[in-house]
Amino acid sequence: MTPYPLNHFPSGSKVAVANLAGGRGARSRLYALGFTPGTEVLIISGGAGPLRIKIRGSDLSLGQGLAEKVLATPAE
């Protein structure tokens, strides 16, 4: 399945990180937050503002710019 940016999935979606896009700084920050390929992410709420997610047992708010750089597919 084709990966889509994290902010393109609706609230309540469970997705798996497929890849990270963007420059070295953005990828480094995302890796530090736990976004590694294969990691499952639950999207708590989306919309126009920050994306609220649950990853590796932590609740995070991710801005639209960084969320656009996380490419994911629906979790099995």
PDB file of N, CA, C and O in Angstrom:
ATOM      1  N   MET A   1       0.844  -1.186   0.000  1.00  0.00           N
ATOM      2  CA  MET A   1       0.000   0.000   0.000  1.00  0.00           C
ATOM      3  C   MET A   1       0.886   1.244   0.000  1.00  0.00           C
ATOM      4  O   MET A   1       1.963   1.248   0.595  1.00  0.00           O
ATOM      5  N   THR A   2       0.433   2.276  -0.657  1.00  0.00           N
ATOM      6  CA  THR A   2       1.173   3.530  -0.745  1.00  0.00           C
ATOM      7  C   THR A   2       1.128   4.273   0.582  1.00  0.00           C
ATOM      8  O   THR A   2       0.048   4.462   1.142  1.00  0.00           O
ATOM      9  N   PRO A   3       2.291   4.703   1.102  1.00  0.00           N
ATOM     10  CA  PRO A   3       2.277   5.480   2.349  1.00  0.00           C
ATOM     11  C   PRO A   3       1.789   6.911   2.116  1.00  0.00           C
ATOM     12  O   PRO A   3       2.055   7.512   1.075  1.00  0.00           O
ATOM     13  N   TYR A   4       1.078   7.436   3.098  1.00  0.00           N
ATOM     14  CA  TYR A   4       0.566   8.802   3.061  1.00  0.00           C
ATOM     15  C   TYR A   4       1.085   9.558   4.276  1.00  0.00           C
ATOM     16  O   TYR A   4       1.424   8.938   5.284  1.00  0.00           O
ATOM     17  N   PRO A   5       1.153  10.899   4.200  1.00  0.00           N
ATOM     18  CA  PRO A   5       1.563  11.678   5.373  1.00  0.00           C
ATOM     19  C   PRO A   5       0.613  11.443   6.551  1.00  0.00           C
ATOM     20  O   PRO A   5      -0.585  11.228   6.371  1.00  0.00           O
ATOM     21  N   LEU A   6       1.171  11.490   7.740  1.00  0.00           N
ATOM     22  CA  LEU A   6       0.420  11.210   8.968  1.00  0.00           C
ATOM     23  C   LEU A   6      -0.810  12.091   9.108  1.00  0.00           C
ATOM     24  O   LEU A   6      -1.837  11.627   9.605  1.00  0.00           O
ATOM     25  N   ASN A   7      -0.738  13.343   8.687  1.00  0.00           N
ATOM     26  CA  ASN A   7      -1.866  14.252   8.863  1.00  0.00           C
ATOM     27  C   ASN A   7      -2.977  14.035   7.835  1.00  0.00           C
ATOM     28  O   ASN A   7      -3.948  14.791   7.828  1.00  0.00           O
ATOM     29  N   HIS A   8      -2.865  13.029   6.971  1.00  0.00           N
ATOM     30  CA  HIS A   8      -3.919  12.719   6.010  1.00  0.00           C
ATOM     31  C   HIS A   8      -4.857  11.621   6.520  1.00  0.00           C
ATOM     32  O   HIS A   8      -5.834  11.287   5.850  1.00  0.00           O
ATOM     33  N   PHE A   9      -4.571  11.060   7.693  1.00  0.00           N
ATOM     34  CA  PHE A   9      -5.409  10.009   8.260  1.00  0.00           C
ATOM     35  C   PHE A   9      -6.416  10.618   9.229  1.00  0.00           C
ATOM     36  O   PHE A   9      -6.095  11.591   9.910  1.00  0.00           O
ATOM     37  N   PRO A  10      -7.630  10.066   9.305  1.00  0.00           N
ATOM     38  CA  PRO A  10      -8.649  10.608  10.223  1.00  0.00           C
ATOM     39  C   PRO A  10      -8.376  10.235  11.684  1.00  0.00           C
ATOM     40  O   PRO A  10      -7.606   9.319  11.973  1.00  0.00           O
ATOM     41  N   SER A  11      -9.016  10.957  12.583  1.00  0.00           N
ATOM     42  CA  SER A  11      -8.908  10.661  14.014  1.00  0.00           C
ATOM     43  C   SER A  11      -9.337   9.227  14.281  1.00  0.00           C
ATOM     44  O   SER A  11     -10.274   8.728  13.658  1.00  0.00           O
ATOM     45  N   GLY A  12      -8.651   8.566  15.207  1.00  0.00           N
ATOM     46  CA  GLY A  12      -8.967   7.193  15.548  1.00  0.00           C
ATOM     47  C   GLY A  12      -8.234   6.161  14.711  1.00  0.00           C
ATOM     48  O   GLY A  12      -8.344   4.963  14.970  1.00  0.00           O
ATOM     49  N   SER A  13      -7.483   6.612  13.704  1.00  0.00           N
ATOM     50  CA  SER A  13      -6.750   5.683  12.839  1.00  0.00           C
ATOM     51  C   SER A  13      -5.539   5.116  13.558  1.00  0.00           C
ATOM     52  O   SER A  13      -4.877   5.808  14.332  1.00  0.00           O
ATOM     53  N   LYS A  14      -5.257   3.841  13.291  1.00  0.00           N
ATOM     54  CA  LYS A  14      -4.041   3.205  13.782  1.00  0.00           C
ATOM     55  C   LYS A  14      -3.179   2.952  12.543  1.00  0.00           C
ATOM     56  O   LYS A  14      -3.587   2.243  11.623  1.00  0.00           O
ATOM     57  N   VAL A  15      -1.986   3.539  12.534  1.00  0.00           N
ATOM     58  CA  VAL A  15      -1.112   3.452  11.366  1.00  0.00           C
ATOM     59  C   VAL A  15       0.270   2.960  11.773  1.00  0.00           C
ATOM     60  O   VAL A  15       0.624   2.959  12.952  1.00  0.00           O
ATOM     61  N   ALA A  16       1.043   2.542  10.779  1.00  0.00           N
ATOM     62  CA  ALA A  16       2.419   2.119  11.000  1.00  0.00           C
ATOM     63  C   ALA A  16       3.336   3.042  10.208  1.00  0.00           C
ATOM     64  O   ALA A  16       3.084   3.310   9.033  1.00  0.00           O
ATOM     65  N   VAL A  17       4.390   3.524  10.838  1.00  0.00           N
ATOM     66  CA  VAL A  17       5.351   4.402  10.172  1.00  0.00           C
ATOM     67  C   VAL A  17       6.048   3.612   9.067  1.00  0.00           C
ATOM     68  O   VAL A  17       6.575   2.527   9.310  1.00  0.00           O
ATOM     69  N   ALA A  18       6.046   4.160   7.854  1.00  0.00           N
ATOM     70  CA  ALA A  18       6.697   3.499   6.722  1.00  0.00           C
ATOM     71  C   ALA A  18       8.052   4.141   6.435  1.00  0.00           C
ATOM     72  O   ALA A  18       9.022   3.440   6.146  1.00  0.00           O
ATOM     73  N   ASN A  19       8.124   5.471   6.515  1.00  0.00           N
ATOM     74  CA  ASN A  19       9.347   6.188   6.159  1.00  0.00           C
ATOM     75  C   ASN A  19       9.254   7.613   6.690  1.00  0.00           C
ATOM     76  O   ASN A  19       8.173   8.081   7.048  1.00  0.00           O
ATOM     77  N   LEU A  20      10.389   8.296   6.738  1.00  0.00           N
ATOM     78  CA  LEU A  20      10.425   9.695   7.135  1.00  0.00           C
ATOM     79  C   LEU A  20      10.991  10.509   5.985  1.00  0.00           C
ATOM     80  O   LEU A  20      12.004  10.139   5.391  1.00  0.00           O
ATOM     81  N   ALA A  21      10.335  11.617   5.675  1.00  0.00           N
ATOM     82  CA  ALA A  21      10.787  12.511   4.614  1.00  0.00           C
ATOM     83  C   ALA A  21      11.389  13.752   5.267  1.00  0.00           C
ATOM     84  O   ALA A  21      11.381  13.882   6.491  1.00  0.00           O
ATOM     85  N   GLY A  22      11.903  14.649   4.458  1.00  0.00           N
ATOM     86  CA  GLY A  22      12.420  15.910   4.973  1.00  0.00           C
ATOM     87  C   GLY A  22      13.925  15.904   5.134  1.00  0.00           C
ATOM     88  O   GLY A  22      14.605  14.936   4.795  1.00  0.00           O
ATOM     89  N   GLY A  23      14.420  16.990   5.652  1.00  0.00           N
ATOM     90  CA  GLY A  23      15.861  17.166   5.841  1.00  0.00           C
ATOM     91  C   GLY A  23      16.393  16.425   7.050  1.00  0.00           C
ATOM     92  O   GLY A  23      15.646  15.796   7.799  1.00  0.00           O
ATOM     93  N   ARG A  24      17.692  16.514   7.220  1.00  0.00           N
ATOM     94  CA  ARG A  24      18.348  15.787   8.313  1.00  0.00           C
ATOM     95  C   ARG A  24      17.831  16.229   9.675  1.00  0.00           C
ATOM     96  O   ARG A  24      17.643  15.391  10.557  1.00  0.00           O
ATOM     97  N   GLY A  25      17.598  17.518   9.869  1.00  0.00           N
ATOM     98  CA  GLY A  25      17.116  18.024  11.157  1.00  0.00           C
ATOM     99  C   GLY A  25      15.743  17.483  11.514  1.00  0.00           C
ATOM    100  O   GLY A  25      15.510  17.054  12.644  1.00  0.00           O
ATOM    101  N   ALA A  26      14.829  17.505  10.539  1.00  0.00           N
ATOM    102  CA  ALA A  26      13.464  17.006  10.786  1.00  0.00           C
ATOM    103  C   ALA A  26      13.494  15.508  11.060  1.00  0.00           C
ATOM    104  O   ALA A  26      12.847  15.042  11.997  1.00  0.00           O
ATOM    105  N   ARG A  27      14.231  14.751  10.261  1.00  0.00           N
ATOM    106  CA  ARG A  27      14.300  13.294  10.469  1.00  0.00           C
ATOM    107  C   ARG A  27      14.924  12.967  11.821  1.00  0.00           C
ATOM    108  O   ARG A  27      14.475  12.050  12.509  1.00  0.00           O
ATOM    109  N   SER A  28      15.959  13.716  12.201  1.00  0.00           N
ATOM    110  CA  SER A  28      16.616  13.486  13.490  1.00  0.00           C
ATOM    111  C   SER A  28      15.639  13.718  14.639  1.00  0.00           C
ATOM    112  O   SER A  28      15.596  12.932  15.585  1.00  0.00           O
ATOM    113  N   ARG A  29      14.862  14.784  14.563  1.00  0.00           N
ATOM    114  CA  ARG A  29      13.874  15.088  15.609  1.00  0.00           C
ATOM    115  C   ARG A  29      12.813  13.994  15.680  1.00  0.00           C
ATOM    116  O   ARG A  29      12.436  13.560  16.769  1.00  0.00           O
ATOM    117  N   LEU A  30      12.334  13.552  14.523  1.00  0.00           N
ATOM    118  CA  LEU A  30      11.309  12.512  14.497  1.00  0.00           C
ATOM    119  C   LEU A  30      11.841  11.192  15.042  1.00  0.00           C
ATOM    120  O   LEU A  30      11.134  10.504  15.777  1.00  0.00           O
ATOM    121  N   TYR A  31      13.080  10.824  14.695  1.00  0.00           N
ATOM    122  CA  TYR A  31      13.676   9.604  15.253  1.00  0.00           C
ATOM    123  C   TYR A  31      13.776   9.715  16.777  1.00  0.00           C
ATOM    124  O   TYR A  31      13.510   8.748  17.491  1.00  0.00           O
ATOM    125  N   ALA A  32      14.160  10.895  17.271  1.00  0.00           N
ATOM    126  CA  ALA A  32      14.287  11.103  18.715  1.00  0.00           C
ATOM    127  C   ALA A  32      12.934  10.976  19.423  1.00  0.00           C
ATOM    128  O   ALA A  32      12.879  10.582  20.588  1.00  0.00           O
ATOM    129  N   LEU A  33      11.858  11.304  18.731  1.00  0.00           N
ATOM    130  CA  LEU A  33      10.513  11.187  19.301  1.00  0.00           C
ATOM    131  C   LEU A  33       9.964   9.762  19.207  1.00  0.00           C
ATOM    132  O   LEU A  33       8.888   9.479  19.734  1.00  0.00           O
ATOM    133  N   GLY A  34      10.693   8.864  18.541  1.00  0.00           N
ATOM    134  CA  GLY A  34      10.282   7.465  18.466  1.00  0.00           C
ATOM    135  C   GLY A  34       9.684   7.039  17.142  1.00  0.00           C
ATOM    136  O   GLY A  34       9.192   5.917  17.028  1.00  0.00           O
ATOM    137  N   PHE A  35       9.711   7.903  16.138  1.00  0.00           N
ATOM    138  CA  PHE A  35       9.147   7.572  14.828  1.00  0.00           C
ATOM    139  C   PHE A  35      10.168   6.790  14.011  1.00  0.00           C
ATOM    140  O   PHE A  35      10.934   7.365  13.237  1.00  0.00           O
ATOM    141  N   THR A  36      10.167   5.479  14.191  1.00  0.00           N
ATOM    142  CA  THR A  36      11.037   4.616  13.400  1.00  0.00           C
ATOM    143  C   THR A  36      10.149   3.721  12.539  1.00  0.00           C
ATOM    144  O   THR A  36       9.024   3.413  12.935  1.00  0.00           O
ATOM    145  N   PRO A  37      10.632   3.298  11.371  1.00  0.00           N
ATOM    146  CA  PRO A  37       9.804   2.459  10.504  1.00  0.00           C
ATOM    147  C   PRO A  37       9.276   1.223  11.231  1.00  0.00           C
ATOM    148  O   PRO A  37      10.012   0.523  11.927  1.00  0.00           O
ATOM    149  N   GLY A  38       7.980   0.977  11.048  1.00  0.00           N
ATOM    150  CA  GLY A  38       7.314  -0.158  11.681  1.00  0.00           C
ATOM    151  C   GLY A  38       6.606   0.177  12.980  1.00  0.00           C
ATOM    152  O   GLY A  38       5.795  -0.617  13.458  1.00  0.00           O
ATOM    153  N   THR A  39       6.890   1.327  13.560  1.00  0.00           N
ATOM    154  CA  THR A  39       6.261   1.728  14.820  1.00  0.00           C
ATOM    155  C   THR A  39       4.788   2.069  14.594  1.00  0.00           C
ATOM    156  O   THR A  39       4.447   2.769  13.640  1.00  0.00           O
ATOM    157  N   GLU A  40       3.924   1.576  15.470  1.00  0.00           N
ATOM    158  CA  GLU A  40       2.498   1.881  15.360  1.00  0.00           C
ATOM    159  C   GLU A  40       2.179   3.203  16.052  1.00  0.00           C
ATOM    160  O   GLU A  40       2.721   3.523  17.110  1.00  0.00           O
ATOM    161  N   VAL A  41       1.285   3.957  15.423  1.00  0.00           N
ATOM    162  CA  VAL A  41       0.873   5.268  15.913  1.00  0.00           C
ATOM    163  C   VAL A  41      -0.650   5.313  15.915  1.00  0.00           C
ATOM    164  O   VAL A  41      -1.290   4.922  14.939  1.00  0.00           O
ATOM    165  N   LEU A  42      -1.231   5.791  17.018  1.00  0.00           N
ATOM    166  CA  LEU A  42      -2.672   6.005  17.094  1.00  0.00           C
ATOM    167  C   LEU A  42      -2.929   7.498  16.977  1.00  0.00           C
ATOM    168  O   LEU A  42      -2.383   8.286  17.750  1.00  0.00           O
ATOM    169  N   ILE A  43      -3.753   7.892  16.020  1.00  0.00           N
ATOM    170  CA  ILE A  43      -4.082   9.302  15.839  1.00  0.00           C
ATOM    171  C   ILE A  43      -5.282   9.611  16.718  1.00  0.00           C
ATOM    172  O   ILE A  43      -6.387   9.131  16.467  1.00  0.00           O
ATOM    173  N   ILE A  44      -5.058  10.419  17.754  1.00  0.00           N
ATOM    174  CA  ILE A  44      -6.123  10.761  18.702  1.00  0.00           C
ATOM    175  C   ILE A  44      -7.032  11.827  18.098  1.00  0.00           C
ATOM    176  O   ILE A  44      -8.255  11.681  18.110  1.00  0.00           O
ATOM    177  N   SER A  45      -6.447  12.888  17.575  1.00  0.00           N
ATOM    178  CA  SER A  45      -7.242  13.921  16.905  1.00  0.00           C
ATOM    179  C   SER A  45      -6.377  14.684  15.919  1.00  0.00           C
ATOM    180  O   SER A  45      -5.185  14.904  16.138  1.00  0.00           O
ATOM    181  N   GLY A  46      -7.010  15.076  14.835  1.00  0.00           N
ATOM    182  CA  GLY A  46      -6.318  15.828  13.786  1.00  0.00           C
ATOM    183  C   GLY A  46      -7.024  17.151  13.575  1.00  0.00           C
ATOM    184  O   GLY A  46      -7.598  17.719  14.504  1.00  0.00           O
ATOM    185  N   GLY A  47      -6.975  17.626  12.364  1.00  0.00           N
ATOM    186  CA  GLY A  47      -7.628  18.886  12.040  1.00  0.00           C
ATOM    187  C   GLY A  47      -6.626  19.917  11.599  1.00  0.00           C
ATOM    188  O   GLY A  47      -5.535  19.591  11.132  1.00  0.00           O
ATOM    189  N   ALA A  48      -7.014  21.188  11.756  1.00  0.00           N
ATOM    190  CA  ALA A  48      -6.176  22.280  11.267  1.00  0.00           C
ATOM    191  C   ALA A  48      -4.990  22.562  12.182  1.00  0.00           C
ATOM    192  O   ALA A  48      -3.968  23.066  11.715  1.00  0.00           O
ATOM    193  N   GLY A  49      -5.097  22.254  13.456  1.00  0.00           N
ATOM    194  CA  GLY A  49      -4.018  22.536  14.399  1.00  0.00           C
ATOM    195  C   GLY A  49      -3.079  21.359  14.539  1.00  0.00           C
ATOM    196  O   GLY A  49      -2.980  20.519  13.645  1.00  0.00           O
ATOM    197  N   PRO A  50      -2.385  21.302  15.674  1.00  0.00           N
ATOM    198  CA  PRO A  50      -1.458  20.187  15.908  1.00  0.00           C
ATOM    199  C   PRO A  50      -2.183  18.842  15.938  1.00  0.00           C
ATOM    200  O   PRO A  50      -3.342  18.747  16.342  1.00  0.00           O
ATOM    201  N   LEU A  51      -1.477  17.824  15.505  1.00  0.00           N
ATOM    202  CA  LEU A  51      -1.996  16.458  15.487  1.00  0.00           C
ATOM    203  C   LEU A  51      -1.687  15.831  16.835  1.00  0.00           C
ATOM    204  O   LEU A  51      -0.528  15.802  17.251  1.00  0.00           O
ATOM    205  N   ARG A  52      -2.709  15.324  17.528  1.00  0.00           N
ATOM    206  CA  ARG A  52      -2.495  14.625  18.798  1.00  0.00           C
ATOM    207  C   ARG A  52      -2.397  13.144  18.503  1.00  0.00           C
ATOM    208  O   ARG A  52      -3.281  12.564  17.873  1.00  0.00           O
ATOM    209  N   ILE A  53      -1.309  12.531  18.964  1.00  0.00           N
ATOM    210  CA  ILE A  53      -1.065  11.121  18.664  1.00  0.00           C
ATOM    211  C   ILE A  53      -0.593  10.378  19.903  1.00  0.00           C
ATOM    212  O   ILE A  53      -0.204  10.984  20.901  1.00  0.00           O
ATOM    213  N   LYS A  54      -0.633   9.060  19.821  1.00  0.00           N
ATOM    214  CA  LYS A  54      -0.078   8.194  20.859  1.00  0.00           C
ATOM    215  C   LYS A  54       0.931   7.296  20.161  1.00  0.00           C
ATOM    216  O   LYS A  54       0.598   6.583  19.214  1.00  0.00           O
ATOM    217  N   ILE A  55       2.192   7.342  20.650  1.00  0.00           N
ATOM    218  CA  ILE A  55       3.259   6.541  20.075  1.00  0.00           C
ATOM    219  C   ILE A  55       4.124   5.991  21.198  1.00  0.00           C
ATOM    220  O   ILE A  55       4.553   6.740  22.076  1.00  0.00           O
ATOM    221  N   ARG A  56       4.381   4.700  21.178  1.00  0.00           N
ATOM    222  CA  ARG A  56       5.225   4.037  22.182  1.00  0.00           C
ATOM    223  C   ARG A  56       4.787   4.359  23.613  1.00  0.00           C
ATOM    224  O   ARG A  56       5.630   4.510  24.497  1.00  0.00           O
ATOM    225  N   GLY A  57       3.467   4.466  23.847  1.00  0.00           N
ATOM    226  CA  GLY A  57       2.937   4.719  25.174  1.00  0.00           C
ATOM    227  C   GLY A  57       2.935   6.173  25.601  1.00  0.00           C
ATOM    228  O   GLY A  57       2.546   6.479  26.728  1.00  0.00           O
ATOM    229  N   SER A  58       3.360   7.079  24.730  1.00  0.00           N
ATOM    230  CA  SER A  58       3.382   8.512  25.057  1.00  0.00           C
ATOM    231  C   SER A  58       2.385   9.270  24.200  1.00  0.00           C
ATOM    232  O   SER A  58       2.184   8.951  23.028  1.00  0.00           O
ATOM    233  N   ASP A  59       1.763  10.279  24.798  1.00  0.00           N
ATOM    234  CA  ASP A  59       0.885  11.175  24.043  1.00  0.00           C
ATOM    235  C   ASP A  59       1.717  12.367  23.584  1.00  0.00           C
ATOM    236  O   ASP A  59       2.420  12.982  24.385  1.00  0.00           O
ATOM    237  N   LEU A  60       1.638  12.694  22.295  1.00  0.00           N
ATOM    238  CA  LEU A  60       2.395  13.803  21.730  1.00  0.00           C
ATOM    239  C   LEU A  60       1.489  14.701  20.908  1.00  0.00           C
ATOM    240  O   LEU A  60       0.451  14.271  20.405  1.00  0.00           O
ATOM    241  N   SER A  61       1.896  15.948  20.782  1.00  0.00           N
ATOM    242  CA  SER A  61       1.289  16.863  19.822  1.00  0.00           C
ATOM    243  C   SER A  61       2.353  17.137  18.776  1.00  0.00           C
ATOM    244  O   SER A  61       3.484  17.499  19.099  1.00  0.00           O
ATOM    245  N   LEU A  62       1.981  16.962  17.536  1.00  0.00           N
ATOM    246  CA  LEU A  62       2.923  17.119  16.435  1.00  0.00           C
ATOM    247  C   LEU A  62       2.374  18.169  15.490  1.00  0.00           C
ATOM    248  O   LEU A  62       1.238  18.061  15.029  1.00  0.00           O
ATOM    249  N   GLY A  63       3.175  19.184  15.199  1.00  0.00           N
ATOM    250  CA  GLY A  63       2.750  20.233  14.279  1.00  0.00           C
ATOM    251  C   GLY A  63       2.507  19.688  12.877  1.00  0.00           C
ATOM    252  O   GLY A  63       3.017  18.628  12.514  1.00  0.00           O
ATOM    253  N   GLN A  64       1.732  20.416  12.105  1.00  0.00           N
ATOM    254  CA  GLN A  64       1.387  19.977  10.755  1.00  0.00           C
ATOM    255  C   GLN A  64       2.626  19.787   9.864  1.00  0.00           C
ATOM    256  O   GLN A  64       2.656  18.879   9.033  1.00  0.00           O
ATOM    257  N   GLY A  65       3.632  20.631  10.034  1.00  0.00           N
ATOM    258  CA  GLY A  65       4.848  20.524   9.219  1.00  0.00           C
ATOM    259  C   GLY A  65       5.573  19.206   9.443  1.00  0.00           C
ATOM    260  O   GLY A  65       5.957  18.539   8.482  1.00  0.00           O
ATOM    261  N   LEU A  66       5.766  18.822  10.710  1.00  0.00           N
ATOM    262  CA  LEU A  66       6.434  17.550  11.001  1.00  0.00           C
ATOM    263  C   LEU A  66       5.533  16.370  10.666  1.00  0.00           C
ATOM    264  O   LEU A  66       6.012  15.346  10.179  1.00  0.00           O
ATOM    265  N   ALA A  67       4.233  16.502  10.921  1.00  0.00           N
ATOM    266  CA  ALA A  67       3.306  15.409  10.618  1.00  0.00           C
ATOM    267  C   ALA A  67       3.308  15.099   9.121  1.00  0.00           C
ATOM    268  O   ALA A  67       3.117  13.949   8.726  1.00  0.00           O
ATOM    269  N   GLU A  68       3.518  16.098   8.303  1.00  0.00           N
ATOM    270  CA  GLU A  68       3.559  15.918   6.838  1.00  0.00           C
ATOM    271  C   GLU A  68       4.768  15.083   6.414  1.00  0.00           C
ATOM    272  O   GLU A  68       4.756  14.465   5.349  1.00  0.00           O
ATOM    273  N   LYS A  69       5.807  15.065   7.245  1.00  0.00           N
ATOM    274  CA  LYS A  69       7.041  14.349   6.917  1.00  0.00           C
ATOM    275  C   LYS A  69       7.050  12.884   7.357  1.00  0.00           C
ATOM    276  O   LYS A  69       7.946  12.126   6.986  1.00  0.00           O
ATOM    277  N   VAL A  70       6.048  12.488   8.150  1.00  0.00           N
ATOM    278  CA  VAL A  70       5.945  11.090   8.598  1.00  0.00           C
ATOM    279  C   VAL A  70       5.023  10.363   7.603  1.00  0.00           C
ATOM    280  O   VAL A  70       3.828  10.650   7.532  1.00  0.00           O
ATOM    281  N   LEU A  71       5.584   9.436   6.852  1.00  0.00           N
ATOM    282  CA  LEU A  71       4.806   8.669   5.887  1.00  0.00           C
ATOM    283  C   LEU A  71       4.382   7.361   6.531  1.00  0.00           C
ATOM    284  O   LEU A  71       5.206   6.641   7.093  1.00  0.00           O
ATOM    285  N   ALA A  72       3.093   7.057   6.448  1.00  0.00           N
ATOM    286  CA  ALA A  72       2.552   5.886   7.159  1.00  0.00           C
ATOM    287  C   ALA A  72       1.531   5.150   6.296  1.00  0.00           C
ATOM    288  O   ALA A  72       0.993   5.683   5.326  1.00  0.00           O
ATOM    289  N   THR A  73       1.290   3.899   6.696  1.00  0.00           N
ATOM    290  CA  THR A  73       0.263   3.072   6.068  1.00  0.00           C
ATOM    291  C   THR A  73      -0.680   2.592   7.175  1.00  0.00           C
ATOM    292  O   THR A  73      -0.284   2.545   8.339  1.00  0.00           O
ATOM    293  N   PRO A  74      -1.915   2.236   6.829  1.00  0.00           N
ATOM    294  CA  PRO A  74      -2.813   1.695   7.866  1.00  0.00           C
ATOM    295  C   PRO A  74      -2.215   0.460   8.513  1.00  0.00           C
ATOM    296  O   PRO A  74      -1.642  -0.388   7.830  1.00  0.00           O
ATOM    297  N   ALA A  75      -2.348   0.356   9.830  1.00  0.00           N
ATOM    298  CA  ALA A  75      -1.806  -0.799  10.564  1.00  0.00           C
ATOM    299  C   ALA A  75      -2.655  -2.020  10.261  1.00  0.00           C
ATOM    300  O   ALA A  75      -3.859  -1.917  10.025  1.00  0.00           O
ATOM    301  N   GLU A  76      -2.013  -3.168  10.270  1.00  0.00           N
ATOM    302  CA  GLU A  76      -2.701  -4.438   9.973  1.00  0.00           C
ATOM    303  C   GLU A  76      -3.563  -4.848  11.144  1.00  0.00           C
ATOM    304  O   GLU A  76      -4.222  -5.887  11.092  1.00  0.00           O
TER     305      GLU A  76
END
